[in-house]
């Protein structure tokens, strides 16, 4: 018993030392951007879903989820016109391999503007994906051109990300807690959601077959935001997997609602909930591993099938 306690203490000590080193790296590394200018940026938004300044202000002043408030594609996705057009007809990453991170490796920097508690939540999200997949997030070495910059953007505030590798110092925004609430960092769930966007995963509700599984209540959607409930064409590349009500990538039932009491989407299957932001579902895990070729080799596939199999909420 005494030996077990010593081992547990040693593991905790090693983990804290490792975490401290990661904090030091993120605080001291020289960024190729101005720390002040990155607080206000203008992420790309497809012309067809671009909203007016008036509607954007309405979002900021509302009690909408922080994934909704940025006012990008489906709330939290930054994407160019070109890739939006392909998204609508069923974007296939095997056609655009440059949008996946090379060698299954994502260099990253976590902003020094996060306090220690928020840093730990972001770091937990990163290590969670590292464990569940063959994808590896690694601290940026200051040399590689393309890397993920996790930053509390002031405008547009909220939780948002590009989908897939965009290039350069690629922003992933996670708004820290304030007097109004926890925003993007109540736990590591929203960070996992945005990291999955950065890896190339879209929202579950936009699948072409979604109408078999959910009802969209257009009458309850805020005027001017119905395009966020568009769906892809049947060429969507995720159809080898069952529809995931429990997906961490699924919209919540009241996203973009005109009234907190009125749902914008409801499941057709009774007794299920949508919009959880705790952990990946089994399907999320398999989809991500499949996208990055972690299931291509039989010996690797068995490892990640077994890991993903234990998931389920």
GIGI-V419781 format. One record per helix or strand of 2 or more residues. SS is the DSSP state (H for helix, E for strand). FROM is the first residue (numbers start at 1). TO is the last residue. Records with the same first field share a line. If there is no record, write none. Layout:
SS=FROM-TO, FROM-TO
This chain:
H=2-28, 37-39, 47-49, 53-61, 66-69, 81-88, 97-99, 102-104, 116-132, 189-199, 204-206, 210-212, 218-220, 226-229, 282-291, 298-309
E=72-73, 77-78, 105-110, 136-139, 147-151, 160-162, 169-173, 214-216, 265-267
